[in-house]
């Protein structure tokens, strides 16, 4: 179509100059660190490990994991630009998503630091989460028989409990009440709106099974019984191996594989909880002591999870209850990746094992008839060879 008569010819706008390429040999981190400093992100933004709480080796591994997802989508990189119009590369997007998870700062706050819209920060973070869900699933799985043998040996080395395969506990992820239409469902026993994470970990504090998405109004026992892990154990598809306790006549003292749980859980053939009655005998008191010391691995793992991934700590503002379980899952995945890659930046046990501040201890009081004899066998075993066990 010809231009309209009398219309003014529009001047051609000059194309915006692309950001100058990085100097030869320059590292991606150098430029990103300058952006952090300009945005007053932290007092020590030149230290990679202090910013991301992981080594550069782990960061590069994460980039390699999701590189296919980021590059195969049309105009993936053009959709995200810093405030100075520079396009975010793969490392930039991974870094922005990690900052959201590690700092727990709001989307708006992080966006302001980089001159970006908060919706862009949300999209980048969600792309990262979706990619890890697909590409890193092998980092969170139930152990193979060979791995389980090593796990049992490590648990027994802690405080002498044989044939132990893991430890279980739950923690609450707080949410803003106005974000939930039916907030009473999410109101927990401490009058807070929360979502519950149930986790089973091994002796290295690696997550082996996680369940999230249930409202805080449900107790630990209820969440356990609704889990796929419970159904597998009940039908003998998991924790079905047996062990003869040493020092006893052949076949006279056989214990099933089990995990450890605190008093909020029922006593089951595959779930050993502490004795709860008053006036415990010395043998039962000793069993409880060693049980409590061993179960600290899961308490430490949950405390470390919230300490490292601050997005899970404190009250989340307007969380999507459908997306939040996936955010929790990816934080567990990332924790396992740090362990699997032997990342020195992950640290050891946290200074405090209290991962649920302000929550009182739940008590179950339910015991399976077939579980009490197994716990008594373990108690007798610990008492019999107690002098040879780790103090």
Helices and strands as residue ranges (DSSP letters): H 28-38, H 48-52, H 56-71, H 90-103, H 107-114, H 118-135, G 137-139, H 145-159, E 164-174, G 177-179, H 183-186, E 194-201, E 207-215, H 220-225, H 228-234, E 242-244, E 254-256, E 258-260, E 271-272, H 282-294, H 296-308, G 310-312, H 324-340, G 344-346, H 369-384, G 386-388
